[in-house]
Amino acid sequence: MPLPLAAAYWVHNLSPFLVRFSDTIGIRYYGLAYVLGFLAAVWLLIRYARAGRSQLPEAQVWDFIMAIMLGVMLGGRLGSYLLYDGWRTFPEDPFAILRVWDGGMASHGGFLGVAAALGWFAWRSKIPYLHLSDLIASTTSVGLLLGRLANFINGELWGKITDVAWAVIFPRSMPGVPVALVPPRHPSQLYEAVLEGALLLAFSQWRFW
């Protein structure tokens, strides 16, 4: 008799919290990924400036990153709220957009937010827009790497159903269904962490230097 799926594959049971204070409040791995990603970008931008490879002075790196952070957070949150179903609850719950602890960030909204932040900072600092874009693009893969790892820990953005040996059973992929009946899926978050994270970071740094 074949083994139940839950016995043949690893069942995802990771907590999204590093430290938990209540059911919804705590230090989440996803939020930590953002913080570490921005700090890594600061470190790289300072290295660029000290090596004479950047028009962005070291003294302005933190101002630049703060602008990018605002672009990511505001754009990502607004994108999620407006492009998905969040806006439908506005009459009954107008402050839902502020509850970031409930999740909801859209990468395409974040992209538009960063584009706007780059435009504002380029105008304010008199540094070419495309140069700033190149600088931040060369650091972005750190955040993508950490973000995809956090997606895996959260048990979200899973891949297609598969029977490969390293497949994972994500209970959240079929809520309410017994774990033994949930089919295994590709851990696509880990594929993306390697490809759009680690590999792209190595390539962009090689090209930059």
ZAMARGU-4260 file (C-alpha; in steps of 0.2 Angstrom, whole numbers, plus 5000, padded with zeros to 4 digits):
<rodrens>
0) 5000/5000/5000 | 5007/5017/4995 | 5012/5029/5009 | 5000/5044/5013 | 5006/5060/5005
5) 5009/5068/5021 | 5021/5053/5026 | 5030/5054/5009 | 5033/5072/5009 | 5038/5086/5021
10) 5023/5095/5027 | 5026/5114/5029 | 5023/5119/5047 | 5034/5134/5049 | 5029/5149/5059
15) 5029/5166/5051 | 5035/5174/5067 | 5052/5175/5074 | 5045/5182/5090 | 5026/5183/5093
20) 5017/5195/5105 | 4999/5190/5100 | 4990/5181/5087 | 4994/5195/5074 | 5007/5205/5081
25) 5026/5201/5082 | 5042/5201/5073 | 5039/5192/5057 | 5052/5185/5045 | 5044/5194/5031
30) 5046/5211/5039 | 5064/5206/5044 | 5068/5202/5026 | 5063/5220/5021 | 5074/5227/5035
35) 5089/5216/5031 | 5087/5220/5012 | 5087/5238/5015 | 5103/5237/5026 | 5112/5227/5013
40) 5107/5240/5000 | 5115/5253/5011 | 5131/5243/5013 | 5133/5241/4995 | 5129/5259/4990
45) 5142/5265/5003 | 5155/5253/4995 | 5151/5260/4978 | 5153/5278/4984 | 5170/5274/4993
50) 5176/5265/4977 | 5172/5280/4966 | 5159/5270/4956 | 5144/5281/4960 | 5138/5298/4958
55) 5128/5296/4974 | 5139/5303/4989 | 5141/5292/5004 | 5133/5306/5014 | 5117/5305/5004
60) 5115/5286/5005 | 5103/5285/5019 | 5092/5299/5012 | 5091/5289/4996 | 5087/5273/5005
65) 5073/5282/5015 | 5065/5288/4999 | 5066/5270/4992 | 5059/5263/5007 | 5044/5275/5007
70) 5042/5271/4988 | 5042/5252/4992 | 5030/5252/5007 | 5018/5265/5000 | 5018/5258/4983
75) 5017/5240/4988 | 5003/5243/5000 | 4993/5254/4989 | 4995/5242/4975 | 4989/5227/4985
80) 4974/5237/4991 | 4969/5245/4974 | 4973/5231/4962 | 4966/5216/4972 | 4950/5216/4983
85) 4955/5227/4998 | 4946/5242/4991 | 4930/5233/4990 | 4928/5234/5009 | 4932/5253/5010
90) 4914/5258/5015 | 4914/5246/5029 | 4932/5246/5034 | 4941/5262/5028 | 4956/5260/5039
95) 4960/5242/5033 | 4974/5249/5022 | 4983/5254/5037 | 4984/5237/5045 | 5000/5231/5038
100) 5001/5217/5050 | 4987/5208/5041 | 4998/5207/5026 | 4996/5213/5008 | 5010/5220/4998
105) 5010/5220/4979 | 5027/5219/4970 | 5021/5229/4955 | 5014/5243/4966 | 5031/5243/4975
110) 5039/5245/4958 | 5029/5260/4953 | 5032/5267/4971 | 5051/5265/4968 | 5050/5273/4951
115) 5041/5288/4959 | 5054/5289/4973 | 5068/5289/4961 | 5061/5303/4951 | 5059/5314/4966
120) 5076/5310/4973 | 5084/5313/4956 | 5076/5330/4955 | 5081/5335/4972 | 5099/5329/4971
125) 5102/5333/4953 | 5109/5315/4950 | 5103/5307/4934 | 5088/5296/4936 | 5095/5282/4926
130) 5111/5282/4936 | 5101/5280/4952 | 5090/5267/4944 | 5106/5257/4940 | 5112/5259/4957
135) 5097/5253/4966 | 5094/5239/4953 | 5111/5232/4957 | 5106/5230/4975 | 5088/5224/4973
140) 5092/5205/4972 | 5097/5205/4990 | 5079/5209/4995 | 5072/5197/4983 | 5082/5183/4990
145) 5077/5187/5008 | 5059/5190/5003 | 5057/5174/4994 | 5064/5164/5009 | 5051/5173/5019
150) 5038/5168/5007 | 5043/5150/5010 | 5043/5152/5028 | 5025/5160/5027 | 5019/5145/5016
155) 5013/5156/5002 | 5016/5158/4984 | 5018/5139/4981 | 5021/5131/4964 | 5012/5118/4954
160) 5007/5101/4960 | 5022/5089/4957 | 5029/5072/4963 | 5047/5077/4963 | 5057/5071/4979
165) 5059/5088/4986 | 5041/5093/4984 | 5032/5101/4999 | 5015/5099/5006 | 5008/5117/5009
170) 4992/5115/5020 | 4987/5133/5016 | 4986/5128/4997 | 4969/5119/5001 | 4962/5126/5017
175) 4950/5115/5026 | 4956/5099/5018 | 4965/5086/5028 | 4984/5086/5026 | 4984/5068/5021
180) 4974/5074/5005 | 4984/5089/5001 | 4995/5086/4985 | 5013/5091/4986 | 5019/5106/4976
185) 5035/5114/4970 | 5043/5125/4983 | 5044/5139/4970 | 5049/5152/4983 | 5066/5143/4985
190) 5068/5142/4966 | 5065/5161/4965 | 5076/5164/4980 | 5091/5156/4970 | 5087/5162/4953
195) 5080/5180/4955 | 5090/5182/4971 | 5107/5174/4973 | 5111/5171/4955 | 5104/5188/4949
200) 5114/5197/4963 | 5130/5188/4958 | 5127/5193/4940 | 5123/5211/4944 | 5138/5213/4955
205) 5150/5206/4942 | 5143/5217/4929 | 5144/5233/4941 | 5162/5230/4946
</rodrens>
